[in-house]
């Protein structure tokens, strides 16, 4: 995400990065390059002007020109500015305590991902310990109720629906009553959508808003539409009133114009972003973290959080023990590959590693095809995965036939695994030496890493 913007901003910062002295000319050159990058990223022109003017004004101060490391000081200013334009601090949901029923209205045009995002949000709240209910109040779009029902079953969350219903307000009222009777603490209402904003849709939404008195009114918008998403948010906010925005298809957005313009133009925070098609591909939006990604600083915290979601503590400890004992098997590799796949696309994870954004090409990712590696590993027997040394020429030929690959590809995978074991062995020796020199690793330190 934001790949093009990240590369251009990184190029712009080369005017000042690493310099012991910088001049106003350096600052102007860097800001001009960033301005061009923002315009190409489809950021609103008003936002770009404000960004440029405020950055130049602050950077020209003595704090930068006379700083010990003026280049880093300027980069920090740019980082803080981008974070503020993305929304400043984290903006979470404002809901009632679980002894009362909170209501979230999901708003948006058809095709924005509103129904899917409703289910994703329900799953996130369920993981947070709440008891959500999905209310199917989009009675206009064909198959909207059926789609929500399928998603509700998939994430094991109850849904309230009425076949043949015509009045969404009546459906909502019935859903709310059902929620109170069944100890539900959050009702997520999938409302009507249209291909474009019209008076009939807005009137229907106003009626539901009046009946529900919602705690949150979240607009679901497609980040790929750029400034159109910002215009839609502004229109909904003026007619209905919004508390926040969810941007979908965020993982495919290489520009970032909508995210960088939303808060400044609408005054409403970006609360969540959709990062894939799976039910758990909904992330809380952290402005500081995404500002770091744009500047190529990575986002290690989010990467660790993703890993913790798919790899349990016991499993992580078991793998750590095997690494220390140099006892990793192809079976372990297979389980780790599957865990990595659950974390999302490789490209999105690469963007979280400091200095790696834009450095790994699609060709590199293709060569490291995780799906192909998984197929090859699954074509091996349990005994072969437990002891790769028994995989001779005839076994390699059989595995290649079973996986639809070549003997060379099977041999390459085994060679990669052998190299990894060598590296892990060296790392384990270094770890033991460090632990021995310092009397072991303090348990408090290990707890902080988890």
N, C-alpha and C positions, 0 to 999 in steps of 0.2 A: 504494500500500500504506500502511496505517496512516493513511489520510486523515482519518477521523473523530477518531482519537486526536490526530493532529497539530494539527488545528484547535482542539480543546478545550484542549490543553496550551498552545498559543500564547495563547488567551484568558486562561488562568489566569496566565500570566507577565506579563500587562499590569498586574497589581497592583503589580509591582515594577520592570518594565522602564523604563529611562530616568529613574528617580527619583534625585535627588542624595542624598536621605535616605529610609530606610525604617525602619519600626517593626516590633515583634513582631506587631502587628495585620496589617500588610501581608503579612508572612511567613505567618501563619496563614491568611489569606484565600486566598493563592496556593496553599498546600499543600492546603487543603480542596478547592479547585477541581480541583487535579491528582488528588487522591484520588478524586473523583467521576468524573473522566475515565477513570482506571484501572479503576474498578469497572464502568463502562459498556463498557469495552473487554474485559471478561471476564477480567481479570487475577485470579489467585488471591487470596483475601482475606488469607491469611497474608503474601503478597508485598506487598500494598498496605499492610498495617499496618507491616511492617518498613520499607518505603520512607518512609512518612509520619513514623514515629518518628525514623529516622536523619536524614532531611532537616531536620526541625524542630530537632533537637539540634545539628546542625552549623551551620545557618543562624542560630541564635540567638547564636552565638559572636561575639566582638568582630571577627573577620575579616570578617564581612559587615556588621554594623551600623556599623562604623567605617571601612570600606573607602572608597577614593577613589571607586569606582563600585560601590556596594552592589548595585544592580540586576543588573549584569553578573556580579558575584561570586555572587549567588544563582543566576542562570541556569547558571553553570558548575557549581555544586554539583548542581543538578538533572540537568544533562547527564552528569556523572560517575556519579551514582547510577543513572540509566537504563542507562548503558553497563555498569556493574558487574552490574546485574540481568539484562542481556542476555547476560552471560557474561564480561565483562572483555576480555582480549586475544584475538586471533585464535587459533582452535584448528584447526590443520591436521591432515591425516592422518599417522599415525605408521606408516610402511612401511619394509620392509627395503631395503637397497641393491639395485640392479637385477641384481646377480649372483646373487640369491636370489629365491625365489618368495614374494611377500606374498599374504595372503588377506584378503578383505573379505566378511563375511557381511552381506547386506541383509535386514533383518527388517521385518515390518509386517503389518497386516491387509489383507484384500482391499479394493480401492478406494482405498487410500492413495497409489497411484502408485509402488509398489515396483519393478515391472518396468521402467517407464519411467525411473525414477531410476537404476536399475542401468546402463542404456544411457547415460544422460547422464553418469554418473560415469566410465564407460569412455571416453567421448569426451574428457572433461576430462583424464583421465590420459594419454590418447594425445597430446593437444596438449602435455602437460608432458614428453613424451619417453619415457613408459613404454610397455610392450607388454602391454596388458590382454587377458584372455580372459573371456568371459561364460559362466558355467556354469549351465545350465538345470536347477535342482533343485526347482522348484515342480511337483510331479507331481500336485497335487490340483486346482488351478483349471483348468477347461477352457480350452484355447487359450493358456495361459500360455507354453508352450514356443514355440508358433508366433509369438506376439506378440514374444517376445524375439528370435526368429530374424529377423523382419522388421526390427526395430530394429538388430540387429547388422549386417545387410546395409546398412542405410541409413547407418551411421556407419563402415562398413568395418572392423569389429572381429571377430575369430574367435569362434565360439560352440561350446561342447561340449554336445551333446544326445544322448539315447538314446530312440528311439521305443519306447513300451510299457514303459518301466522302471517298477518299483514301489518300489525302495529308493533314496531320495535320497542316502544315505551312500555307496552303491556308485557312484552317478553322480558324486558329488563326488570320490571317490578316483580314478576313471578320468580325470576332468577335470584333476586335479592332476598325474597321471602324464603326461598329454598335454601339459600346460603345460611341464613340465620337459624333455620331449623336443623341444619346439618353441621353446625360448628365450623363453618367456613369463615376465614378471616379476611380474604381478599377476593373481590370479584373483578375479573378482567373482561371488559366488554368490547367485543369485536363489532364495531359499528359499520354503518353503510359506507360504501365508497362509490365514486364515479370516475369516468375517464378524465373528467375535468371538473373544476369547481363550478357548481351551479346553485341557484337559490333553493331548489327543492332539497338538495342534500344538506345545505347549511341549516335550513329550517328544522329538518329531522334531527340533526345533531344538537341543535339548541334545545329541542324538546327533551331529548335524552339527558342532556346536561342538567336541565332544570329538575327533572325527576330524580337524577342520581346524586346531585351535589357532590361530584367526584373529588377525591383527594388529589388525583393526578390526571392531567389531560395531555397525553403524549401523541405527538404527530410522528407518523412513520413515513420517512421520505427516502427516495433512492439517491444515494450519494453520486451515482454515475451521471445524474442529470445536471450536476454543477449548480449554476446560479438559478436554474428553474426550481431546484429544491428549496433554495432560500426564498424565492418569490412565493412558493406555495406555503411555506412556513409563515411568512409575513401575512398572507391572506387569511390563513386559518386563525392566526393569533388575533387579527383585527375583528374577525366575525365571531369566533368561538372563545378565544382565550386559550393559551397553551401554558403548561408548566415545564415542558421540556420536549426534546426531539430525540428520535431514534433514527440513525442513518443506516440503511441496509446496503448490502453489496460493498461494504467498506474495504474488504480484502481485495477487491478488483479495481478500486479507485486509485489510479496512479497520479492524479492531479491534486486532489485535496481542496478544491475551491469551495465546496459547500461547507466543509468542516471549519475552514478558516474564516468564513464570512458570516455564519449563522448567528453567533452570539452578538457580534457588533451590529448587524442589521436588524435582528429581531429582538435582541435583549433576552432571548430564551436559551438556556443551557443545553448542550448536547449531552444526554445522559447515558445512552447506550449506543453501541455500534454492532451491526450484524457482520460477522466475519466468515460466514460459510453457510452451507445448506443444512447442516445437522442441527438437531434441537438444542444442543448446548453451545452453539456458535453465536453467543450473544455476550459481548464484553462490556463491562463498565468503562465509560470513557474517562480517562485520566489525562487532562490537558498537559500536565508537566511531562508525563511519560511520552506522549505523542510528539511533543515539542522536541524531546531528546531524539526520537526516531528521525524526525525531519532533518535534524542537524547531524545525523549519522552517529549519534552517541549511543544508540541502542536502547534497549529496555529490558535489562536483565531481570528486574523484579517481576514483570509480567511473564517472562519466559519461565522463571522458577515456579510461579503460581500455576501456570499451565501444566508443568511437569507434576506438581503435587496433586493436581486434580485427577491425573490418569495413572500415576504410580503411587501405590500405597506405601506407608512407612515400612511395613514388614518386608515388602518386596524390594524396596530400595536398600534396606539393611542386608538382605540376602545377596543382592547383586554386589554390594560393597564388600561383603565377606569373600565372595568368589573372586573379585578383582584382586584383593589383598593376597589371596592364596593362589593366584594365577590359575584358576579353575573354571574359567568361562567356557561354555559350550555353545555350539550352534543353536541349541534349544533356547539358551539365554538370549542369543542374538535375535532369534525370531520373536521372542516375547517383547524385546526392546523395540524392534521395528514396529510392531503392532501398537505399542504405547506411543511412539513418535507420530504415527499416522493419526492417532486420536487427538494429538495436540494441534492439528491443523496443517496447512500447506507448508512445505519446506521454505518457500519464499517468504512467508509471513514470519517464520521463526528466524530466518537469516536477518531480517530487518531489526530484530530485537537484540542481535549481537553487536556490540560496539565496533564501529568501523567496517562492518560487513555489508551494509545496505548498498545495493547496486553493484557489489563486487563479484557476485556469483551469477553467471548467465544462465539462461534457460537450458543451454546445451550442457552445462555442468550438472544441472539438476536432472536432466534426462539421463546422463551417464550414471548418476547415483539413483536410478529408478528404484524406489523402495518397493513398489508393487512387484516388479520383476524379481527382486531379491527374495521377497516373501514367497512367491510362487516356487522358486528354486528350492528354498528351504523346506517348503511344504511337500515337495516331491521326494525328499529324503525320508528314510525310515527313522524311527525313534532312536534306534541303535546308532545310525550314522550321525544324527545330530548330537548324540551324547559323546561320540568319539570320531571326530573328523578324519583321524589318521587311517581309518579303514576304508576311506573312499578312494579306491584305486581307479584305473582307467575304465574298467567295465561298469563300475557303479556310476562313474561320472557320465558315461554314455546313456545309462538308463535314466538318470536324473534329468539329463538334458532332454531326452525324449518325453519324459513325463511332464516337464515344465514348459515345453515348446520353445526351448532356448538351445544354445549351442554348447558343446563340450568346453569351448574356450570361455564362455560366460560363467559356467559352473566352476571352472578352474580359477577364474579371476575372483569370484566370490570367496572361495576357500583361501586364496592368497591374501585377500584383504583381511579376512578373519585372522590369519596367522600374524600379519603385521600388527593388527590391533592388539593381539595377545602380548606381543613383544613390547609394545608401547605401555600397555597396562602393567606388565611385569616391572618395567623401569619405574613407572609412577608409584607402584606399591612399595618398591625398595626405598624410593625417596621419602615416601610417607612414613615408613617405619623408622628411617634414620632421623627424620624430623621429630617424630614422636619420642624416640629414645633420647634424643638430645635435650628435649624439653620436659621429659618425664610424662609423656603422653599428652593427649589432647583433652583439655578441660571439658567436662560434660556441659557446663553452662554455654560454652562456645558452640558446641554441637547443637544444642537446643535452639540457639539464635539463628542457626543456618536452616533449620527445618521450616 
